[in-house]
Amino acid sequence: MNLSISGRHLEITPAIREYALNKLSRISRHFDNVIDTQVMLSIEHLKHTAEITMRVPGKDIHCAASDENLYSAIDLLSDKIDRQVIKYKTKAQDYSHEPPKRQEVVVE
């Protein structure tokens, strides 16, 4: 998984980077076909926002979470993206195991 973390109006410290990496490592346990992940952390007027865009085969998944604390915003974001990745994975598995549809021709 290719992961990039950037900040808007915020300097990304090693502690923040490590915390985000630990929280997002949970996704790789559920789904390991992640192509690219971009995380944007920002601060605006006492509102801390964490956004993520994850590229998986055939789709881009985007989530955003806001809170008063940056660490809790990262927690909320990791929960949201984890649910969406599991949802994507189950949909992909359901369609891949579906037998091909046959067209029946009725001749009278």
C-alpha positions as CSV (number, residue, x, y, z in Angstrom):
1,M,0.0,0.0,0.0
2,N,1.4,3.4,-1.1
3,L,0.5,5.9,1.7
4,S,1.1,9.6,1.7
5,I,0.1,11.9,4.6
6,S,0.0,15.6,4.2
7,G,-1.2,18.5,6.3
8,R,-3.1,21.7,5.6
9,H,-2.3,24.5,8.1
10,L,-0.6,21.8,10.1
11,E,2.9,20.3,10.4
12,I,2.9,16.5,10.3
13,T,5.0,15.4,13.3
14,P,6.4,11.9,13.6
15,A,3.9,11.1,16.4
16,I,0.9,12.1,14.2
17,R,2.4,10.1,11.2
18,E,2.9,7.0,13.4
19,Y,-0.6,7.2,14.9
20,A,-2.2,7.5,11.5
21,L,-0.1,4.6,10.2
22,N,-1.1,2.4,13.1
23,K,-4.8,3.2,12.7
24,L,-4.7,2.6,8.9
25,S,-2.8,-0.6,9.1
26,R,-6.1,-2.2,10.2
27,I,-7.4,-1.8,6.6
28,S,-4.6,-3.9,5.2
29,R,-5.8,-6.8,7.5
30,H,-9.2,-6.7,5.8
31,F,-8.2,-5.9,2.2
32,D,-4.7,-6.1,0.7
33,N,-5.4,-4.9,-2.9
34,V,-5.1,-1.2,-2.0
35,I,-3.3,0.6,-4.7
36,D,-2.8,4.1,-3.2
37,T,-3.8,6.0,-0.1
38,Q,-3.7,9.7,0.4
39,V,-4.5,11.2,3.8
40,M,-5.1,15.0,4.3
41,L,-5.1,16.4,7.9
42,S,-6.2,20.0,8.4
43,I,-7.1,22.5,11.2
44,E,-9.6,25.2,10.7
45,H,-11.0,27.3,13.6
46,L,-10.8,24.7,16.3
47,K,-12.1,22.0,14.0
48,H,-9.7,19.2,13.1
49,T,-10.5,17.4,9.9
50,A,-9.1,14.1,8.5
51,E,-9.8,13.1,4.9
52,I,-8.7,10.0,3.0
53,T,-8.9,8.9,-0.6
54,M,-8.1,5.3,-1.2
55,R,-7.7,3.8,-4.6
56,V,-8.7,0.2,-5.0
57,P,-9.2,-1.8,-8.2
58,G,-12.1,-0.2,-10.0
59,K,-13.0,2.5,-7.5
60,D,-11.8,5.4,-5.4
61,I,-13.1,5.5,-1.8
62,H,-13.3,8.9,-0.1
63,C,-14.0,9.6,3.6
64,A,-13.9,12.6,5.9
65,A,-14.2,13.0,9.6
66,S,-14.1,16.1,11.9
67,D,-13.7,16.5,15.6
68,E,-12.3,18.9,18.2
69,N,-9.2,16.7,18.6
70,L,-7.0,15.6,15.7
71,Y,-6.4,12.1,17.2
72,S,-10.1,11.4,17.6
73,A,-10.7,12.7,14.0
74,I,-8.2,10.1,12.8
75,D,-10.0,7.4,14.9
76,L,-13.3,8.3,13.4
77,L,-11.7,8.3,9.9
78,S,-10.2,4.9,10.4
79,D,-13.5,3.5,11.5
80,K,-15.4,5.0,8.5
81,I,-12.8,3.8,5.9
82,D,-12.7,0.4,7.5
83,R,-16.5,0.0,7.1
84,Q,-16.4,1.2,3.5
85,V,-13.5,-1.2,2.6
86,I,-15.3,-4.1,4.0
87,K,-18.5,-3.1,2.1
88,Y,-16.5,-2.8,-1.1
89,K,-14.8,-6.2,-0.5
90,T,-18.1,-8.0,0.1
91,K,-19.7,-6.5,-3.0
92,A,-16.6,-7.5,-5.1
93,Q,-16.8,-11.1,-3.7
94,D,-20.5,-11.4,-4.3
95,Y,-20.3,-10.5,-8.0
96,S,-17.2,-12.6,-8.6
97,H,-18.9,-15.8,-7.4
98,E,-22.1,-15.2,-9.3
99,P,-22.6,-17.7,-12.1
100,P,-22.9,-16.2,-15.6
101,K,-26.5,-15.6,-16.6
102,R,-27.8,-17.7,-19.5
103,Q,-30.3,-16.5,-21.9
104,E,-33.0,-19.0,-22.6
105,V,-34.6,-19.2,-26.0
106,V,-38.1,-20.6,-26.2
107,V,-39.0,-22.1,-29.5
108,E,-42.6,-23.0,-30.1
